[in-house]
């Protein structure tokens, strides 16, 4: 296998080729985290935001980039805690590693690390930072699948990662 070659340099993403395979890679980060926040009363905290590539609002788990704020020594767990607070306004008393894996291995080299956030305490407004306009949803886990179906019927998309962590919520 050959070394990758940059085809195009973007502001946040580079477009690469290795042999004949084209893909993207994120710049200036050291990882990506996703958070499964579960409240003591059996709710999961989800985010909704407009995603320009899809031209729709998408229901997602809180997530974000590690080291994107200039701290190249930021740990995965620290980033997960920071992103949870920024996006939802919740602090986690406990943050437990769940699993990690490729997000879309045919298109990007991204690896996503998931954490389970419990013993949550609402201490901030959430909603994201800068240009983010995140809507925070607190959904009972027992009714999550039905709620997701309602969101799809309302012309929203659901990030597949939400479905992939459903079994951790039961």
Secondary structure, 3 states (H helix, E strand, C coil): CCCCEEEEECCCEEEEEECCEEEEEECCCCEEEEEEEECCCCEEEEEEEEECCCCEEEEECCEEEECCCCCCCCCHHHHHHHHHHHHHCEEEEEEEEEEEEECCCCCECCEEEEEEEEEEEECCCCCCCCCCCCEEEEEEHHHHHHHHHHHHHCCCEECHHHHHCHHHHC
